[in-house]
Amino acid sequence: MKFQSLMPILRTHNLQQSMAFYCDRLGFKCTQKTDDWAFVERDGITLMLALPNAHEPFDRPAFTGSLYFNVDDVDDLWRNLKDTSEIVYPMEDFDYGMREFAIRDSNGYCLQFGKEIG
């Protein structure tokens, strides 16, 4: 058996606001949409943004981890997001060989962005 892909589903109370964050601020494109959910994609990464449903209670985002994006130009992304985003931690070079920063999306989910230090 082989896993084919991974597509995180991020619950939201405001689908339009979530789509705007990922599309307008992070450069994703909406590739499919209904009244209840949307797929946003960029560079081979797909996220599903979805309104709450009857199968899973949802008051607010409760995901305790983060989404980690490896990017080719973390410094440029930092410059584009630092003044308009809720910062979790600013750009930093870590001992484990990554240069990274983290922000919160419009729902409060933690998004980390990093690049291996060459």
C-alpha positions in Angstrom: 0.0 0.0 0.0 1.3 3.5 -0.9 -0.1 6.8 0.3 -0.8 9.0 -2.6 -1.1 12.5 -1.1 -1.9 14.5 2.0 -4.5 17.3 1.9 -5.1 19.1 5.2 -8.7 20.3 5.8 -8.8 23.5 7.7 -12.2 24.3 9.3 -13.5 27.8 9.3 -16.6 29.8 10.1 -15.9 32.2 7.2 -15.0 30.5 4.0 -14.7 33.7 1.9 -12.3 35.3 4.5 -10.2 32.1 4.5 -10.0 31.9 0.7 -9.0 35.6 0.6 -6.2 35.0 3.1 -4.7 32.0 1.2 -5.3 33.4 -2.3 -4.6 37.1 -1.9 -1.9 36.9 0.7 -0.1 33.6 0.0 -0.7 33.3 -3.7 -2.9 30.1 -3.7 -5.5 29.7 -6.4 -9.0 28.4 -5.8 -9.5 25.4 -8.0 -12.8 24.1 -6.8 -15.5 25.6 -4.6 -19.0 24.8 -3.3 -21.0 26.7 -0.7 -19.4 24.6 2.1 -15.7 24.1 1.0 -13.0 25.2 -1.4 -9.7 23.7 -2.6 -6.8 26.1 -2.8 -3.6 25.1 -4.5 -0.1 26.4 -5.1 3.1 24.8 -6.3 1.7 21.3 -5.9 0.3 22.0 -2.4 -3.5 21.6 -1.9 -5.4 22.7 1.2 -9.2 22.3 1.7 -11.0 25.0 3.5 -14.3 23.9 4.9 -17.2 25.1 6.9 -18.2 23.0 10.0 -20.2 19.9 9.3 -22.4 17.6 11.3 -19.7 14.9 11.7 -17.2 17.1 13.6 -18.1 19.7 16.2 -16.3 23.0 15.6 -16.3 26.1 17.8 -12.9 27.5 16.8 -9.7 26.1 15.3 -8.3 23.5 17.6 -5.5 22.1 15.6 -2.6 22.0 18.0 0.2 21.7 15.5 1.2 23.8 12.5 1.4 23.6 8.8 5.1 23.8 7.7 5.9 25.0 4.2 9.3 24.6 2.7 9.8 27.6 0.4 12.6 28.7 -2.0 12.8 32.3 -0.8 11.8 32.6 2.8 13.3 36.1 3.1 11.1 37.5 0.3 8.0 35.8 1.8 8.9 37.3 5.2 9.2 40.8 3.7 5.7 40.4 2.1 3.9 39.1 5.2 5.6 40.5 8.3 3.7 43.9 8.3 0.3 42.4 7.5 0.2 39.2 9.6 -0.1 38.1 13.1 3.5 36.9 13.9 4.0 33.8 16.0 7.7 34.2 15.8 9.9 36.4 13.5 12.5 35.3 11.0 15.2 33.3 12.8 18.1 31.0 11.9 17.9 27.8 14.0 20.6 25.4 15.1 18.9 22.6 13.2 19.8 24.2 9.9 16.6 26.1 9.0 15.8 29.8 8.5 12.1 30.2 9.3 9.2 32.3 10.7 5.6 31.6 11.6 2.4 33.5 11.3 -1.3 32.9 12.0 -3.8 32.6 9.2 -7.2 34.4 9.3 -8.6 31.5 11.5 -5.7 31.3 13.9 -4.0 28.3 12.5 -0.2 28.4 12.8 1.7 28.5 9.5 5.5 28.1 9.5 7.7 28.9 6.5 11.3 27.8 6.2 14.3 27.2 4.0 17.3 25.1 4.7 20.3 27.2 5.5 22.9 26.6 2.8 
